[in-house]
Amino acid sequence: MSDSLQHVRPVDQRVLELLRAQGAMTVSELTETLDVTATAVRQRLDRLVDSRLIQRVKKSAGRGRPSFRYELTALGVRYASANYSVLATALWQEVMELPNALQRGRILRRVAKRMAMDLKQELPADGEISDRLAAMASALERRKVPAAVKQSGDMPVLEVLACPYPELTSEDSSRHLCELEQQMLSEAIGQPLQLDCCQLDGHHQCQFKAVATTDTEAPSEETIDDVAEDSSFSVTSEKNASSETHSASPATIGQPATSVSTTSQNSQQLGAPRD
């Protein structure tokens, strides 16, 4: 299977556009529409099937041999010129403008978990963390997000080489999207990941490092959330340390950063909505 989809050939892109516009098609229909040989069409279809952008479906019509048609997969629909950036930007802005910070945080955590469910289907259910991160990198590549895995000390690191949400992060100094991405990746992997460095701080890539766990079994969702809460915003916290302020943890994802005193009373009030 192809490790990257950003280099889909223009001739293959044309097949995707046809299937998106006309629905499932046979080899003969594609041959006639594209005005090429059946062999050329099958080569293009094989590449797209291998990339999980299309699938072959058997259609039976009474007696005789069944026919096969090709249609877009869910990934193919997203890839075939479908653009949700306007919708995503509008939804994100509405969520960020919610007056209740606790409600905003709950929504973003649920969004992260829902996005993780989609990624988790493409990852091995168990195995070494390095294998799961490698599968994650491939899954991100299929979504046009260049990614790679490298070793750093005893734990592997997932490198995201380009921001998945450039239009949103350029206007989001609060780093809520970074929190969202960290929680989504941790949820999908089944192990906490810590954001070690971020492109918003001038680095060439965002690095998510696996956090070692003491248990041999995969941690529960509650454990993932707890560790992610402690490790999130490590980069932002370092930046704010000189001004003696701290960023909100992922437990309050979506809440604005605020100064925190050392008293337990003020800590309990962190992120509480103002009257």
Secondary structure as GFF3:
##gff-version 3
##sequence-region A 1 275
A	DSSP	alpha_helix	10	22	.	.	.	ID=ss1
A	DSSP	alpha_helix	27	34	.	.	.	ID=ss2
A	DSSP	alpha_helix	38	50	.	.	.	ID=ss3
A	DSSP	beta_strand	54	59	.	.	.	ID=ss4
A	DSSP	beta_strand	67	72	.	.	.	ID=ss5
A	DSSP	alpha_helix	74	79	.	.	.	ID=ss6
A	DSSP	alpha_helix	85	96	.	.	.	ID=ss7
A	DSSP	alpha_helix	101	120	.	.	.	ID=ss8
A	DSSP	alpha_helix	129	142	.	.	.	ID=ss9
A	DSSP	beta_strand	147	152	.	.	.	ID=ss10
A	DSSP	beta_strand	155	160	.	.	.	ID=ss11
A	DSSP	alpha_helix	166	169	.	.	.	ID=ss12
A	DSSP	alpha_helix	176	189	.	.	.	ID=ss13
A	DSSP	beta_strand	193	197	.	.	.	ID=ss14
A	DSSP	three_ten_helix	199	201	.	.	.	ID=ss15
A	DSSP	beta_strand	206	210	.	.	.	ID=ss16
A	DSSP	alpha_helix	221	231	.	.	.	ID=ss17
A	DSSP	alpha_helix	234	240	.	.	.	ID=ss18
A	DSSP	three_ten_helix	241	243	.	.	.	ID=ss19
A	DSSP	three_ten_helix	250	252	.	.	.	ID=ss20
A	DSSP	alpha_helix	264	268	.	.	.	ID=ss21
###
